């Protein structure tokens, strides 16, 4: 939705809230790039980043819905690492490498 001159205050407030949610989702997805599996696979990282960055171009109510569905497993894994290693993406990357290495 775009702002128009005929919008009511309630409609503008709803649009503001929707946009704030989109910004928060974008911030979270950007932060998740620093954690496994994205931080240990550059090709996957680039593809995910490209998809969520360009998702905002969609004029849908929830432009991130498709990205969130497609990448659900990877997002869940990255959230797990972020929760387990808050503010320490390097330790998360090392732990993931250790798991992958056996």
Biopython code that builds the backbone (N, CA, C, O; Angstrom):
import numpy as np
from Bio.PDB.StructureBuilder import StructureBuilder

atoms = [
    (1, "UNK", "N", (0.844, -1.167, 0.000)),
    (1, "UNK", "CA", (0.000, 0.000, 0.000)),
    (1, "UNK", "C", (0.895, 1.237, 0.000)),
    (1, "UNK", "O", (1.963, 1.249, 0.612)),
    (2, "UNK", "N", (0.455, 2.238, -0.672)),
    (2, "UNK", "CA", (1.175, 3.505, -0.699)),
    (2, "UNK", "C", (0.313, 4.562, -0.036)),
    (2, "UNK", "O", (-0.912, 4.459, 0.006)),
    (3, "UNK", "N", (0.975, 5.567, 0.473)),
    (3, "UNK", "CA", (0.229, 6.678, 1.052)),
    (3, "UNK", "C", (-0.484, 7.447, -0.054)),
    (3, "UNK", "O", (0.079, 7.697, -1.120)),
    (4, "UNK", "N", (-1.723, 7.813, 0.217)),
    (4, "UNK", "CA", (-2.476, 8.632, -0.735)),
    (4, "UNK", "C", (-3.099, 9.798, 0.028)),
    (4, "UNK", "O", (-3.215, 9.766, 1.254)),
    (5, "UNK", "N", (-3.490, 10.812, -0.706)),
    (5, "UNK", "CA", (-4.059, 11.998, -0.081)),
    (5, "UNK", "C", (-5.394, 11.733, 0.598)),
    (5, "UNK", "O", (-5.789, 12.467, 1.504)),
    (6, "UNK", "N", (-6.080, 10.702, 0.171)),
    (6, "UNK", "CA", (-7.402, 10.428, 0.739)),
    (6, "UNK", "C", (-7.388, 9.416, 1.884)),
    (6, "UNK", "O", (-8.448, 8.971, 2.323)),
    (7, "UNK", "N", (-6.210, 9.051, 2.369)),
    (7, "UNK", "CA", (-6.112, 8.082, 3.458)),
    (7, "UNK", "C", (-6.565, 8.706, 4.777)),
    (7, "UNK", "O", (-6.341, 9.885, 5.048)),
    (8, "UNK", "N", (-7.203, 7.876, 5.575)),
    (8, "UNK", "CA", (-7.586, 8.321, 6.912)),
    (8, "UNK", "C", (-6.376, 8.182, 7.834)),
    (8, "UNK", "O", (-5.389, 7.540, 7.476)),
    (9, "UNK", "N", (-6.454, 8.769, 8.992)),
    (9, "UNK", "CA", (-5.376, 8.670, 9.978)),
    (9, "UNK", "C", (-5.159, 7.202, 10.355)),
    (9, "UNK", "O", (-4.018, 6.768, 10.517)),
    (10, "UNK", "N", (-6.241, 6.437, 10.496)),
    (10, "UNK", "CA", (-6.133, 5.023, 10.841)),
    (10, "UNK", "C", (-5.412, 4.232, 9.744)),
    (10, "UNK", "O", (-4.594, 3.360, 10.038)),
    (11, "UNK", "N", (-5.714, 4.535, 8.500)),
    (11, "UNK", "CA", (-5.044, 3.861, 7.386)),
    (11, "UNK", "C", (-3.561, 4.217, 7.343)),
    (11, "UNK", "O", (-2.719, 3.360, 7.075)),
    (12, "UNK", "N", (-3.247, 5.469, 7.606)),
    (12, "UNK", "CA", (-1.836, 5.876, 7.628)),
    (12, "UNK", "C", (-1.098, 5.202, 8.789)),
    (12, "UNK", "O", (0.040, 4.760, 8.631)),
    (13, "UNK", "N", (-1.749, 5.126, 9.951)),
    (13, "UNK", "CA", (-1.137, 4.456, 11.096)),
    (13, "UNK", "C", (-0.905, 2.981, 10.805)),
    (13, "UNK", "O", (0.133, 2.428, 11.169)),
    (14, "UNK", "N", (-1.869, 2.343, 10.150)),
    (14, "UNK", "CA", (-1.728, 0.932, 9.786)),
    (14, "UNK", "C", (-0.577, 0.743, 8.799)),
    (14, "UNK", "O", (0.187, -0.216, 8.906)),
    (15, "UNK", "N", (-0.460, 1.652, 7.848)),
    (15, "UNK", "CA", (0.646, 1.572, 6.880)),
    (15, "UNK", "C", (1.981, 1.801, 7.570)),
    (15, "UNK", "O", (2.963, 1.131, 7.251)),
    (16, "UNK", "N", (2.032, 2.730, 8.504)),
    (16, "UNK", "CA", (3.259, 2.960, 9.272)),
    (16, "UNK", "C", (3.667, 1.691, 10.029)),
    (16, "UNK", "O", (4.839, 1.317, 10.039)),
    (17, "UNK", "N", (2.694, 1.039, 10.660)),
    (17, "UNK", "CA", (2.971, -0.185, 11.413)),
    (17, "UNK", "C", (3.463, -1.293, 10.483)),
    (17, "UNK", "O", (4.396, -2.021, 10.821)),
    (18, "UNK", "N", (2.839, -1.419, 9.320)),
    (18, "UNK", "CA", (3.252, -2.440, 8.347)),
    (18, "UNK", "C", (4.682, -2.195, 7.894)),
    (18, "UNK", "O", (5.482, -3.126, 7.803)),
    (19, "UNK", "N", (4.996, -0.946, 7.612)),
    (19, "UNK", "CA", (6.356, -0.616, 7.173)),
    (19, "UNK", "C", (7.377, -0.861, 8.274)),
    (19, "UNK", "O", (8.490, -1.309, 7.999)),
    (20, "UNK", "N", (7.011, -0.572, 9.515)),
    (20, "UNK", "CA", (7.910, -0.832, 10.640)),
    (20, "UNK", "C", (8.192, -2.329, 10.765)),
    (20, "UNK", "O", (9.322, -2.726, 11.047)),
    (21, "UNK", "N", (7.176, -3.152, 10.559)),
    (21, "UNK", "CA", (7.369, -4.603, 10.581)),
    (21, "UNK", "C", (8.311, -5.055, 9.473)),
    (21, "UNK", "O", (9.160, -5.921, 9.685)),
    (22, "UNK", "N", (8.159, -4.466, 8.292)),
    (22, "UNK", "CA", (9.043, -4.818, 7.172)),
    (22, "UNK", "C", (10.494, -4.451, 7.475)),
    (22, "UNK", "O", (11.414, -5.209, 7.167)),
    (23, "UNK", "N", (10.685, -3.291, 8.075)),
    (23, "UNK", "CA", (12.040, -2.854, 8.444)),
    (23, "UNK", "C", (12.630, -3.823, 9.461)),
    (23, "UNK", "O", (13.790, -4.218, 9.342)),
    (24, "UNK", "N", (11.846, -4.206, 10.452)),
    (24, "UNK", "CA", (12.330, -5.135, 11.479)),
    (24, "UNK", "C", (12.667, -6.494, 10.865)),
    (24, "UNK", "O", (13.687, -7.086, 11.218)),
    (25, "UNK", "N", (11.843, -6.994, 9.965)),
    (25, "UNK", "CA", (12.128, -8.263, 9.290)),
    (25, "UNK", "C", (13.413, -8.156, 8.485)),
    (25, "UNK", "O", (14.246, -9.062, 8.516)),
    (26, "UNK", "N", (13.575, -7.055, 7.767)),
    (26, "UNK", "CA", (14.786, -6.856, 6.965)),
    (26, "UNK", "C", (16.025, -6.829, 7.863)),
    (26, "UNK", "O", (17.050, -7.424, 7.532)),
    (27, "UNK", "N", (15.926, -6.150, 8.980)),
    (27, "UNK", "CA", (17.064, -6.091, 9.921)),
    (27, "UNK", "C", (17.411, -7.484, 10.438)),
    (27, "UNK", "O", (18.582, -7.861, 10.501)),
    (28, "UNK", "N", (16.383, -8.242, 10.807)),
    (28, "UNK", "CA", (16.642, -9.584, 11.321)),
    (28, "UNK", "C", (17.313, -10.448, 10.253)),
    (28, "UNK", "O", (18.306, -11.119, 10.534)),
    (29, "UNK", "N", (16.780, -10.437, 9.046)),
    (29, "UNK", "CA", (17.356, -11.253, 7.972)),
    (29, "UNK", "C", (18.785, -10.831, 7.671)),
    (29, "UNK", "O", (19.640, -11.676, 7.406)),
    (30, "UNK", "N", (19.046, -9.549, 7.711)),
    (30, "UNK", "CA", (20.414, -9.058, 7.500)),
    (30, "UNK", "C", (21.350, -9.575, 8.582)),
    (30, "UNK", "O", (22.477, -9.986, 8.304)),
    (31, "UNK", "N", (20.865, -9.548, 9.822)),
    (31, "UNK", "CA", (21.684, -10.023, 10.945)),
    (31, "UNK", "C", (21.928, -11.530, 10.851)),
    (31, "UNK", "O", (23.011, -12.004, 11.194)),
    (32, "UNK", "N", (20.942, -12.275, 10.393)),
    (32, "UNK", "CA", (21.090, -13.721, 10.274)),
    (32, "UNK", "C", (22.176, -14.118, 9.279)),
    (32, "UNK", "O", (22.710, -15.224, 9.361)),
    (33, "UNK", "N", (22.507, -13.242, 8.351)),
    (33, "UNK", "CA", (23.572, -13.529, 7.387)),
    (33, "UNK", "C", (24.912, -13.783, 8.069)),
    (33, "UNK", "O", (25.788, -14.441, 7.506)),
    (34, "UNK", "N", (25.067, -13.262, 9.278)),
    (34, "UNK", "CA", (26.334, -13.403, 10.004)),
    (34, "UNK", "C", (26.456, -14.744, 10.713)),
    (34, "UNK", "O", (27.508, -15.056, 11.272)),
    (35, "UNK", "N", (25.387, -15.543, 10.696)),
    (35, "UNK", "CA", (25.368, -16.807, 11.420)),
    (35, "UNK", "C", (25.211, -17.979, 10.458)),
    (35, "UNK", "O", (24.671, -17.833, 9.362)),
    (36, "UNK", "N", (25.700, -19.160, 10.893)),
    (36, "UNK", "CA", (25.491, -20.353, 10.079)),
    (36, "UNK", "C", (23.997, -20.617, 9.895)),
    (36, "UNK", "O", (23.212, -20.303, 10.789)),
    (37, "UNK", "N", (23.600, -21.165, 8.802)),
    (37, "UNK", "CA", (24.409, -21.732, 7.726)),
    (37, "UNK", "C", (24.911, -20.702, 6.718)),
    (37, "UNK", "O", (25.762, -21.012, 5.884)),
    (38, "UNK", "N", (24.387, -19.476, 6.791)),
    (38, "UNK", "CA", (24.736, -18.468, 5.796)),
    (38, "UNK", "C", (26.199, -18.040, 5.863)),
    (38, "UNK", "O", (26.819, -17.788, 4.830)),
    (39, "UNK", "N", (26.750, -17.957, 7.068)),
    (39, "UNK", "CA", (28.117, -17.463, 7.211)),
    (39, "UNK", "C", (29.170, -18.476, 6.799)),
    (39, "UNK", "O", (30.339, -18.119, 6.656)),
    (40, "UNK", "N", (28.786, -19.734, 6.603)),
    (40, "UNK", "CA", (29.771, -20.744, 6.221)),
    (40, "UNK", "C", (29.605, -21.219, 4.774)),
    (40, "UNK", "O", (30.341, -22.093, 4.313)),
    (41, "UNK", "N", (28.647, -20.646, 4.072)),
    (41, "UNK", "CA", (28.416, -21.022, 2.684)),
    (41, "UNK", "C", (28.169, -19.736, 1.893)),
    (41, "UNK", "O", (27.053, -19.217, 1.876)),
    (42, "UNK", "N", (29.204, -19.229, 1.247)),
    (42, "UNK", "CA", (29.104, -17.923, 0.587)),
    (42, "UNK", "C", (28.080, -17.908, -0.550)),
    (42, "UNK", "O", (27.415, -16.895, -0.768)),
    (43, "UNK", "N", (27.951, -19.014, -1.270)),
    (43, "UNK", "CA", (26.971, -19.060, -2.354)),
    (43, "UNK", "C", (25.552, -18.966, -1.799)),
    (43, "UNK", "O", (24.718, -18.222, -2.316)),
    (44, "UNK", "N", (25.292, -19.723, -0.751)),
    (44, "UNK", "CA", (23.980, -19.694, -0.102)),
    (44, "UNK", "C", (23.711, -18.301, 0.491)),
    (44, "UNK", "O", (22.599, -17.780, 0.398)),
    (45, "UNK", "N", (24.721, -17.723, 1.087)),
    (45, "UNK", "CA", (24.604, -16.389, 1.678)),
    (45, "UNK", "C", (24.222, -15.360, 0.615)),
    (45, "UNK", "O", (23.324, -14.544, 0.822)),
    (46, "UNK", "N", (24.908, -15.408, -0.514)),
    (46, "UNK", "CA", (24.634, -14.458, -1.593)),
    (46, "UNK", "C", (23.232, -14.637, -2.153)),
    (46, "UNK", "O", (22.532, -13.656, -2.402)),
    (47, "UNK", "N", (22.822, -15.869, -2.350)),
    (47, "UNK", "CA", (21.493, -16.136, -2.902)),
    (47, "UNK", "C", (20.402, -15.675, -1.942)),
    (47, "UNK", "O", (19.437, -15.033, -2.358)),
    (48, "UNK", "N", (20.551, -15.999, -0.659)),
    (48, "UNK", "CA", (19.569, -15.588, 0.342)),
    (48, "UNK", "C", (19.500, -14.065, 0.427)),
    (48, "UNK", "O", (18.414, -13.485, 0.426)),
    (49, "UNK", "N", (20.659, -13.428, 0.500)),
    (49, "UNK", "CA", (20.695, -11.959, 0.590)),
    (49, "UNK", "C", (20.030, -11.329, -0.628)),
    (49, "UNK", "O", (19.241, -10.393, -0.496)),
    (50, "UNK", "N", (20.346, -11.836, -1.799)),
    (50, "UNK", "CA", (19.748, -11.297, -3.028)),
    (50, "UNK", "C", (18.224, -11.413, -2.979)),
    (50, "UNK", "O", (17.509, -10.471, -3.322)),
    (51, "UNK", "N", (17.739, -12.571, -2.552)),
    (51, "UNK", "CA", (16.290, -12.797, -2.547)),
    (51, "UNK", "C", (15.571, -11.917, -1.536)),
    (51, "UNK", "O", (14.516, -11.366, -1.850)),
    (52, "UNK", "N", (16.114, -11.769, -0.326)),
    (52, "UNK", "CA", (15.370, -10.960, 0.630)),
    (52, "UNK", "C", (15.549, -9.471, 0.386)),
    (52, "UNK", "O", (14.658, -8.686, 0.709)),
    (53, "UNK", "N", (16.665, -9.070, -0.170)),
    (53, "UNK", "CA", (16.856, -7.654, -0.496)),
    (53, "UNK", "C", (15.893, -7.232, -1.603)),
    (53, "UNK", "O", (15.317, -6.145, -1.552)),
    (54, "UNK", "N", (15.725, -8.088, -2.589)),
    (54, "UNK", "CA", (14.847, -7.743, -3.711)),
    (54, "UNK", "C", (13.374, -8.055, -3.445)),
    (54, "UNK", "O", (12.504, -7.628, -4.203)),
    (55, "UNK", "N", (13.093, -8.791, -2.383)),
    (55, "UNK", "CA", (11.701, -9.097, -2.043)),
    (55, "UNK", "C", (10.916, -7.828, -1.744)),
    (55, "UNK", "O", (9.718, -7.757, -2.016)),
    (56, "UNK", "N", (11.577, -6.843, -1.193)),
    (56, "UNK", "CA", (10.888, -5.601, -0.818)),
    (56, "UNK", "C", (10.343, -4.877, -2.042)),
    (56, "UNK", "O", (9.462, -4.027, -1.915)),
    (57, "UNK", "N", (10.854, -5.202, -3.222)),
    (57, "UNK", "CA", (10.352, -4.595, -4.451)),
    (57, "UNK", "C", (8.931, -5.054, -4.780)),
    (57, "UNK", "O", (8.205, -4.376, -5.507)),
    (58, "UNK", "N", (8.538, -6.218, -4.233)),
    (58, "UNK", "CA", (7.181, -6.716, -4.460)),
    (58, "UNK", "C", (6.188, -5.799, -3.762)),
    (58, "UNK", "O", (6.431, -5.334, -2.648)),
    (59, "UNK", "N", (5.101, -5.552, -4.408)),
    (59, "UNK", "CA", (4.079, -4.669, -3.846)),
    (59, "UNK", "C", (3.010, -5.471, -3.105)),
    (59, "UNK", "O", (1.822, -5.157, -3.189)),
    (60, "UNK", "N", (3.426, -6.486, -2.394)),
    (60, "UNK", "CA", (2.504, -7.324, -1.644)),
    (60, "UNK", "C", (2.430, -6.822, -0.202)),
    (60, "UNK", "O", (3.276, -6.046, 0.243)),
    (61, "UNK", "N", (1.413, -7.273, 0.512)),
    (61, "UNK", "CA", (1.305, -6.910, 1.926)),
    (61, "UNK", "C", (2.471, -7.453, 2.725)),
    (61, "UNK", "O", (2.969, -6.790, 3.635)),
    (62, "UNK", "N", (2.909, -8.659, 2.389)),
    (62, "UNK", "CA", (4.044, -9.270, 3.071)),
    (62, "UNK", "C", (5.059, -9.740, 2.032)),
    (62, "UNK", "O", (5.062, -10.912, 1.653)),
    (63, "UNK", "N", (5.917, -8.837, 1.572)),
    (63, "UNK", "CA", (6.849, -9.204, 0.505)),
    (63, "UNK", "C", (7.871, -10.254, 0.918)),
    (63, "UNK", "O", (8.479, -10.893, 0.059)),
    (64, "UNK", "N", (8.068, -10.443, 2.222)),
    (64, "UNK", "CA", (9.048, -11.426, 2.677)),
    (64, "UNK", "C", (8.473, -12.825, 2.847)),
    (64, "UNK", "O", (9.224, -13.760, 3.123)),
    (65, "UNK", "N", (7.179, -12.995, 2.692)),
    (65, "UNK", "CA", (6.530, -14.285, 2.948)),
    (65, "UNK", "C", (7.156, -15.415, 2.127)),
    (65, "UNK", "O", (7.448, -16.482, 2.667)),
    (66, "UNK", "N", (7.360, -15.193, 0.855)),
    (66, "UNK", "CA", (7.925, -16.235, -0.006)),
    (66, "UNK", "C", (9.355, -16.589, 0.407)),
    (66, "UNK", "O", (9.725, -17.762, 0.450)),
    (67, "UNK", "N", (10.138, -15.583, 0.704)),
    (67, "UNK", "CA", (11.525, -15.812, 1.137)),
    (67, "UNK", "C", (11.541, -16.580, 2.454)),
    (67, "UNK", "O", (12.311, -17.526, 2.619)),
    (68, "UNK", "N", (10.688, -16.168, 3.388)),
    (68, "UNK", "CA", (10.641, -16.816, 4.700)),
    (68, "UNK", "C", (10.220, -18.284, 4.566)),
    (68, "UNK", "O", (10.707, -19.141, 5.303)),
    (69, "UNK", "N", (9.331, -18.565, 3.640)),
    (69, "UNK", "CA", (8.886, -19.940, 3.429)),
    (69, "UNK", "C", (9.985, -20.761, 2.752)),
    (69, "UNK", "O", (10.290, -21.875, 3.177)),
    (70, "UNK", "N", (10.565, -20.211, 1.715)),
    (70, "UNK", "CA", (11.585, -20.939, 0.949)),
    (70, "UNK", "C", (12.812, -21.259, 1.806)),
    (70, "UNK", "O", (13.384, -22.343, 1.695)),
    (71, "UNK", "N", (13.208, -20.321, 2.652)),
    (71, "UNK", "CA", (14.417, -20.456, 3.444)),
    (71, "UNK", "C", (14.128, -20.799, 4.907)),
    (71, "UNK", "O", (14.972, -20.563, 5.771)),
    (72, "UNK", "N", (12.964, -21.343, 5.191)),
    (72, "UNK", "CA", (12.541, -21.571, 6.580)),
    (72, "UNK", "C", (13.547, -22.391, 7.390)),
    (72, "UNK", "O", (13.848, -22.034, 8.529)),
    (73, "UNK", "N", (14.064, -23.465, 6.835)),
    (73, "UNK", "CA", (14.997, -24.313, 7.578)),
    (73, "UNK", "C", (16.297, -23.573, 7.894)),
    (73, "UNK", "O", (16.808, -23.647, 9.011)),
    (74, "UNK", "N", (16.819, -22.867, 6.905)),
    (74, "UNK", "CA", (18.062, -22.134, 7.100)),
    (74, "UNK", "C", (17.875, -20.974, 8.084)),
    (74, "UNK", "O", (18.748, -20.708, 8.910)),
    (75, "UNK", "N", (16.742, -20.294, 7.990)),
    (75, "UNK", "CA", (16.449, -19.195, 8.913)),
    (75, "UNK", "C", (16.336, -19.729, 10.330)),
    (75, "UNK", "O", (16.856, -19.125, 11.268)),
    (76, "UNK", "N", (15.658, -20.861, 10.488)),
    (76, "UNK", "CA", (15.525, -21.471, 11.812)),
    (76, "UNK", "C", (16.893, -21.839, 12.386)),
    (76, "UNK", "O", (17.159, -21.615, 13.567)),
    (77, "UNK", "N", (17.751, -22.401, 11.549)),
    (77, "UNK", "CA", (19.099, -22.775, 11.996)),
    (77, "UNK", "C", (19.894, -21.536, 12.397)),
    (77, "UNK", "O", (20.551, -21.526, 13.438)),
    (78, "UNK", "N", (19.836, -20.509, 11.585)),
    (78, "UNK", "CA", (20.565, -19.275, 11.897)),
    (78, "UNK", "C", (20.039, -18.646, 13.191)),
    (78, "UNK", "O", (20.822, -18.146, 13.998)),
    (79, "UNK", "N", (18.732, -18.670, 13.389)),
    (79, "UNK", "CA", (18.158, -18.145, 14.636)),
    (79, "UNK", "C", (18.663, -18.948, 15.841)),
    (79, "UNK", "O", (18.944, -18.387, 16.900)),
    (80, "UNK", "N", (18.772, -20.258, 15.662)),
    (80, "UNK", "CA", (19.266, -21.109, 16.738)),
    (80, "UNK", "C", (20.698, -20.714, 17.109)),
    (80, "UNK", "O", (21.022, -20.556, 18.286)),
    (81, "UNK", "N", (21.538, -20.558, 16.104)),
    (81, "UNK", "CA", (22.923, -20.152, 16.362)),
    (81, "UNK", "C", (22.976, -18.751, 16.986)),
    (81, "UNK", "O", (23.769, -18.502, 17.894)),
    (82, "UNK", "N", (22.149, -17.863, 16.505)),
    (82, "UNK", "CA", (22.137, -16.501, 17.035)),
    (82, "UNK", "C", (21.706, -16.507, 18.503)),
    (82, "UNK", "O", (22.227, -15.734, 19.308)),
    (83, "UNK", "N", (20.759, -17.376, 18.850)),
    (83, "UNK", "CA", (20.297, -17.462, 20.234)),
    (83, "UNK", "C", (21.375, -18.089, 21.122)),
    (83, "UNK", "O", (21.603, -17.645, 22.247)),
    (84, "UNK", "N", (22.024, -19.114, 20.605)),
    (84, "UNK", "CA", (23.042, -19.814, 21.391)),
    (84, "UNK", "C", (24.327, -18.999, 21.522)),
    (84, "UNK", "O", (25.014, -19.079, 22.540)),
    (85, "UNK", "N", (24.650, -18.220, 20.496)),
    (85, "UNK", "CA", (25.869, -17.417, 20.496)),
    (85, "UNK", "C", (25.516, -15.941, 20.256)),
    (85, "UNK", "O", (25.888, -15.372, 19.230)),
    (86, "UNK", "N", (24.801, -15.329, 21.199)),
    (86, "UNK", "CA", (24.391, -13.932, 20.983)),
    (86, "UNK", "C", (25.615, -13.017, 20.860)),
    (86, "UNK", "O", (26.554, -13.093, 21.652)),
    (87, "UNK", "N", (25.573, -12.179, 19.874)),
    (87, "UNK", "CA", (26.650, -11.203, 19.637)),
    (87, "UNK", "C", (28.013, -11.846, 19.400)),
    (87, "UNK", "O", (29.041, -11.195, 19.586)),
    (88, "UNK", "N", (28.036, -13.101, 18.996)),
    (88, "UNK", "CA", (29.311, -13.767, 18.722)),
    (88, "UNK", "C", (29.174, -14.687, 17.508)),
    (88, "UNK", "O", (29.214, -15.912, 17.627)),
    (89, "UNK", "N", (29.015, -14.076, 16.359)),
    (89, "UNK", "CA", (28.829, -14.859, 15.139)),
    (89, "UNK", "C", (30.076, -15.670, 14.801)),
    (89, "UNK", "O", (29.983, -16.698, 14.130)),
    (90, "UNK", "N", (31.231, -15.221, 15.256)),
    (90, "UNK", "CA", (32.466, -15.958, 14.977)),
    (90, "UNK", "C", (32.471, -17.296, 15.726)),
    (90, "UNK", "O", (32.865, -18.319, 15.166)),
    (91, "UNK", "N", (32.035, -17.289, 16.985)),
    (91, "UNK", "CA", (31.941, -18.541, 17.751)),
    (91, "UNK", "C", (30.905, -19.467, 17.123)),
    (91, "UNK", "O", (31.098, -20.682, 17.092)),
    (92, "UNK", "N", (29.808, -18.903, 16.623)),
    (92, "UNK", "CA", (28.786, -19.709, 15.965)),
    (92, "UNK", "C", (29.350, -20.343, 14.710)),
    (92, "UNK", "O", (29.087, -21.512, 14.427)),
    (93, "UNK", "N", (30.117, -19.584, 13.963)),
    (93, "UNK", "CA", (30.727, -20.102, 12.732)),
    (93, "UNK", "C", (31.710, -21.241, 13.063)),
    (93, "UNK", "O", (31.746, -22.255, 12.366)),
    (94, "UNK", "N", (32.487, -21.067, 14.107)),
    (94, "UNK", "CA", (33.434, -22.108, 14.513)),
    (94, "UNK", "C", (32.719, -23.379, 14.961)),
    (94, "UNK", "O", (33.144, -24.486, 14.632)),
    (95, "UNK", "N", (31.631, -23.217, 15.715)),
    (95, "UNK", "CA", (30.848, -24.371, 16.157)),
    (95, "UNK", "C", (30.250, -25.110, 14.967)),
    (95, "UNK", "O", (30.260, -26.341, 14.932)),
    (96, "UNK", "N", (29.729, -24.372, 13.993)),
    (96, "UNK", "CA", (29.149, -25.009, 12.809)),
    (96, "UNK", "C", (30.223, -25.734, 11.999)),
    (96, "UNK", "O", (29.982, -26.827, 11.486)),
    (97, "UNK", "N", (31.395, -25.136, 11.884)),
    (97, "UNK", "CA", (32.489, -25.783, 11.154)),
    (97, "UNK", "C", (32.909, -27.067, 11.839)),
    (97, "UNK", "O", (33.222, -28.061, 11.185)),
    (98, "UNK", "N", (32.913, -27.036, 13.164)),
    (98, "UNK", "CA", (33.287, -28.231, 13.921)),
    (98, "UNK", "C", (32.258, -29.348, 13.695)),
    (98, "UNK", "O", (32.627, -30.512, 13.536)),
    (99, "UNK", "N", (30.987, -28.993, 13.683)),
    (99, "UNK", "CA", (29.925, -29.977, 13.450)),
    (99, "UNK", "C", (30.045, -30.553, 12.042)),
    (99, "UNK", "O", (29.925, -31.762, 11.848)),
    (100, "UNK", "N", (30.281, -29.681, 11.061)),
    (100, "UNK", "CA", (30.385, -30.142, 9.671)),
    (100, "UNK", "C", (31.625, -31.007, 9.482)),
    (100, "UNK", "O", (31.607, -31.959, 8.702)),
    (101, "UNK", "N", (32.688, -30.683, 10.183)),
    (101, "UNK", "CA", (33.933, -31.410, 10.052)),
    (101, "UNK", "C", (33.917, -32.770, 10.733)),
    (101, "UNK", "O", (34.799, -33.601, 10.519)),
    (102, "UNK", "N", (32.896, -32.977, 11.557)),
    (102, "UNK", "CA", (32.782, -34.271, 12.225)),
    (102, "UNK", "C", (33.243, -34.166, 13.597)),
    (102, "UNK", "O", (33.227, -35.155, 14.331)),
]
sb = StructureBuilder()
sb.init_structure("model")
sb.init_model(0)
sb.init_chain("A")
sb.init_seg("    ")
for serial, (resi, resn, name, xyz) in enumerate(atoms, 1):
    if name == "N":
        sb.init_residue(resn, " ", resi, " ")
    sb.init_atom(name, np.array(xyz, "f"), 0.0, 1.0, " ", f" {name:<3s}", serial, name[0])
structure = sb.get_structure()
